Amino acid sequence: MKRVISISIGSSERNHCVEVEFLGQPFHIERIGTDGDINKAIELIHQLDGKVDAFGMGGIDLYIWAGTKRYTFRDGKRIARAAKITPIVDGTGLKNSLERRVIYWLQETGELDFKKQRVLLTCGVDRFGMAEALTELEADVVYGDLMFGLGMPRAIHSLRALHNAANILAPVVVQLPFKLVYPTGDKQLKEAKPRWQEWYQWADVIAGDYLFIKKYMPDDLRGKTILTNTVTAKDVEDLKQRGVSTLITTTPELSGRSFGTNVMEGVLVALSDKPWQQLTSQDYLAMLDNLRIKPRLEKMA
């Protein structure tokens, strides 16, 4: 049995474990949260290194992107360096392949016509494949990177403007403790504190990392579509209570939970015969085709 373990600096209350089969190969998939403790995450990786088939880095990114420029988070690099034998991935490969493809799939199947949709993307430098696909499909997009990541009351209205802002700010931001730019540990469990309400209400589709979406979301989300990835059964119930019309997750549901892109990328790495550092977006897409991975689409109202 292959083992894929996501070591997350998020809350341990969001832990999950499942055994599934991909292409006839049994998998044990597990998410282990360290409640914001980066040193504990590094220790767990040291303990499991060489004993599992792939690690996912959860609750933290290794990279953010601004066009073709890549910036590396200092804390993310610390965690990634802990793995000396086992491959470790942060989900970037699927953000550039699967998430991009899901946008086109929604358009092609008629589930969403992005030319007629107003989209709030909470963090475009994190979901860069999604951001580029939305732009190509001529969606009306507001990027919330400054609002959701840095608490600055400024919306960004074009991908070019996002890249310009990122190239100025990213070299500084990636040196900060990651907890200052993204909810980690117990912060992931806090109730939403409504903010930036005009943009939640303006949008037809609210897209991006779920914890960013949750952080400031209002009580009333009637008629809205949520396009995200990692949600628990409790998250889904919360969205129903707020009146969300449709939930779409780019990763499939596995035993009541949609795992993060880092976990699913770990599965692909474990299945591949190629060295994991050599895997390209096309390799990931080919494997996804073989697995027949489909996004989760749930009508709620």
N, C-alpha and C positions, 0 to 999 in steps of 0.2 A: 504494500500500500504506500502510495506517495503522500508526503506530508508537506503542506503549505501553511506556514504560521505567519500571521500578521502581528508584529510587535508594535503596538500603538501607544503613543503618549497620551491618548485620550482616556476617558473614564473606564474603569474596570466594570462598571455596571452595564456597559454596552457590549460586554464579551459575548461571544457566540461560538458554537462548535457544530460542525456538520460533517457527515460522511456521505459522499456522492460518488458517482462514476462518470468519467469522461473518456470517450473512445474506448470503452471496455476496461479502463484503468481505474481502480478504486482510489479515492482520495480522502484523506483526513484534512479538513480545512478548519483552522482555528484562529480566532482573534483574541489576543491577550493585551489588555490595557494596563498601563503603569501609572495611571492617575497623575499624569504630568511629569513624572520622574524620568528624565532623560538618562540618568546614570543607571537606573534600574532597567531601562530598555536595553542599554548597552550590555549590562550584565547578563540579561536573558539571551541576547544574541550570542555572547561568548559561550554560554552554557549549551546552546543548541546548535552552534556552528558545526557543520559537517554531519549532523544527525538528522537534518531535514532536507527536503529537496529544494525549497525556495523560501525566502523570507519576503514578506511585504512590510514596508514602512508605513505604518498607519498613524493618522493624526498629525502628520507633518509632511511637507513636500521637501524633496531634495532640490528641485529646480522650479523656477518660474521663467517665463519666456516673454520677450518683447520682439516680435517679428522673428528674425533669425538669431537674435542674441539671447544667450542663456545665462541666468544668474543662479548661483548656488547658495542655498541657505547654510550658514555656518553650523547651526545645530543639526541640520539634516546630514551634513557631511560627517559630523562626529558619529552619528548613529550608523551611517552606511559603512564607515571604516571599520566598525566592529566585526563585520562578517569577513573572515579571511578565506573560507572554503565554500560556503553555501551562497548561491546567487541572492542578491537583495535588490528589490525594485520598489519604486514609489508610486507606480501607476502612470507615469509619464507616457509610456508606450501606448497605453490604451486611451489616454486623453488625446493623443494625436491620431489614433486610428478608430477605435470603437466609438468614441463620443462624436467624432466628426461624422462617422457613418450613420449613427442614429439620427442625427439632424436630417441628413438626406433621405433616410428611410421614412421618417415621419412626413416629409414633403411628398415623396413618391407614392406612398400609400394613401395620401389624402387625409391622414390623421390631423395634420396641421398644415395650413398654407402660410408659410412664414412671410410672404409678401403682404399679408393682411394682419400680421401679428405684431404686437408691441411686446418686446422682451426685456425684462430686467435680468441681466446676467451679473450675479453678485461679485464675481471676480474673474475677469477675462484673462489675466496673466496666468491664472491657475488652469482654466479650461480653455486653453488656446486653440485646440482643434475645434471646439464648439463655437468659439468666437469667430474664427475664420469662416466656418461653414455658414453661420447665421448671416455674416456679411455678404457672402457669395450669393445667398438666397434672397438678399435684399430685405431682410427683416429690419424693423425699426428697433434698434437696440440701444439701451442705456447700460453702460458698464459701471458697476458700483464699487470698483476697486478702492477708490479713495474713501468712500463712505464706510464700506464694510471692513476693509482692512486697516485703515488708518484713522477712521472717525472724522474725516474731513468732509464738510457739507458741500461736496461738489460732485455732480454727475458728469460722466464722460460720454460723449455722443457719437464718437466714431472710433474705428479701430486704429486709425492713424494717430489720433489724439491719445489713445490709450498707450500705444507704443512710445510716443514722445514722453508721456508722463513717466512710464516705466523706466525708460532709459535714464531719466534724471534721478528718480527716487530709488530704484531697485538696488543700486550698489550700496546704498546706506541701509535699506530695509533688510536685506539678507544677512547683515551683520548683527541685527538685533536679536535678542532672545525670542524664539518663535512664539512664545506665549503672549507676546505683545501684539502680534498681528493675527492670531487665530485662536479660537477657544480650545484649550487643552484641559486635561484633568476634570475636576468637578465643574468647571465652567461649561462643559458640554451638557450638563444636567440642569442648568438654570432655566427658569421660565423665561420666555421671550419678553423683552422690554421694547415695546413698539417704538420705532424710530424710522425716519425716512418714509413715512406713511404715504406721501404723495406718489412715490415711485412704486410702491406695492400696489396702490390702487390704480395707477396709470397702466400698469402692465397687464397683458392678457396671459403671458407666460412668465413665470418666475423660475429662473434656471441657475444652476451652479451647485456648489458644495452645500449639502443639506444643513450643516451646522451654521454656515453663514446665513442661509435662508431663514433658519429658525431664530437666529440671534435677535432679530428686530421685527419679526413678523406680527401683524395685527391679529386681533381676534376674528375679524371678518375677512375671509378670503373666498367669499362666494363667487363661483364661476371661474375661478382661476385654475390654470394648469401649472403643476409643479414638475419641473424637469430636473432630475438630480440623480444621485447614485446611492449612497449609503443610508438606508432607513431601516429602523427596527419596527416591530409590530406596534410598539407604543407610539412611535412617530407617525405611523399610518393612521392610527386612531385619532391622534391629535389633529392631523390634517382634516380628517372627516368632520370632526367637531367644529372646525373653522369654516366648513362649507366648501372645501376644495372640490372642484369638478372632476379633474383628472390628475392621476399621479403616473408619471413616466420615470422609470429608472433605467439608466443605460446598462446596468448590470442586471442579470436575472435574479429572481427570487429563489433563495435556497433555504428551505425549512423556515419560512416566515421572516426572512431578512434578506435585503439586498446588500451584498458585501461591497466594499470599496474597490476602486480600480486597481489598487495595489495588490489585493488578494487575487483578482482574476488574472492580472498580469503574471503573478507568481504561478498560477495554474498553467498558463501557456509556457512559461519558462521551464517548468517541470516536465511538460510534455514534449518539448522541442528536442531535436537531435543536434541542433546547432549550438555553439557556445553562446550563452545568453547575451554577452556584450555585442554580438554580431547581429542580433535580431533587429529587423527593420519593421516599419509600419506595414509593409506589404506582407512580411512573414506573419505578423499578428493577424492581419485580415484573413490570410489564407487559413490559419488555424481556427479562427472564429467561424469561418465558413464550414470547416470540417466538423466543428462542434455544434453547428447550427444554433449558435447563441443568439437569442432574440431579446430585445429590451422588454421590460415589464411594463404593461400598460393597463392601468386599473381605473375604470370609471367609478367615481365615488358618488356622484349626484346627477 
